[in-house]
Amino acid sequence: MRLRALSFAVATGIVLAISFFLISLVVHLQGGGAHLNLMHRVCPCYCVSGAGCFLGLVYGFVYGFLGGGLLALVYNSMVREKA
């Protein structure tokens, strides 16, 4: 069974975007976190703040979309169709 690459990419992008948003929001409401500030090295302009939550949402979707799409393409290239 082959995966639909675009659908899989969008789904993983949405899941990762919501995850980044919720993690950023929880850490922001708890007063910040030193470990989450390290995301600034990977995601330019990101910081633990209210605006950072929404920026994390965007970065999460982009990274999830690219990673999910790549994973689906690699999976589809390795799977064999039944004859």
C-alpha positions in Angstrom: 0.0 0.0 0.0 1.4 3.3 -1.1 1.0 6.6 0.9 -0.4 9.7 -0.6 2.7 12.0 -0.1 0.8 15.3 0.0 -1.8 14.1 2.4 0.7 12.5 4.7 2.9 15.7 4.6 -0.1 17.9 5.5 -1.1 15.5 8.3 2.3 15.4 9.9 2.7 19.1 9.5 -0.6 19.7 11.4 0.4 17.3 14.2 3.8 18.8 14.6 2.5 22.4 14.4 0.0 21.7 17.2 2.7 20.0 19.2 5.1 22.9 18.9 2.3 25.4 19.7 1.2 23.5 22.9 4.7 22.9 24.2 5.6 26.5 23.7 2.4 27.7 25.3 2.8 25.4 28.4 6.4 26.4 28.9 5.6 30.1 28.4 2.8 29.9 31.0 5.1 28.2 33.4 7.6 31.0 33.2 10.0 30.0 30.3 12.4 27.2 29.9 16.1 27.1 29.2 15.9 24.0 27.1 13.2 25.3 24.8 15.2 28.5 24.2 17.7 26.2 22.4 15.1 26.0 19.5 16.4 29.5 18.6 19.4 27.8 17.0 17.2 25.8 14.6 14.2 28.2 14.3 15.4 31.8 13.7 13.4 34.5 15.6 11.9 31.9 17.9 11.7 32.7 21.6 9.5 31.4 24.5 6.7 34.0 24.4 3.2 34.5 23.2 4.4 35.4 19.8 6.9 32.5 19.9 3.9 30.1 20.4 2.5 31.2 17.0 5.9 31.2 15.4 6.4 27.6 16.7 3.1 26.8 15.0 4.4 27.9 11.7 7.8 26.2 12.1 6.1 23.0 13.3 4.0 22.9 10.2 6.9 23.6 7.8 9.2 21.0 9.4 6.4 18.5 9.7 5.3 19.0 6.1 8.8 18.6 4.8 9.7 15.7 7.0 6.4 13.9 6.4 6.6 14.4 2.7 10.2 13.1 2.6 9.2 10.1 4.7 6.3 9.3 2.4 8.4 9.6 -0.7 11.1 7.3 0.7 8.4 4.8 1.9 6.7 4.8 -1.5 10.0 4.2 -3.3 10.7 1.1 -1.0 7.2 -0.5 -1.1 6.2 -2.9 -3.8 2.8 -2.9 -5.4 0.9 -6.2 -5.4 0.6 -7.6 -8.9 
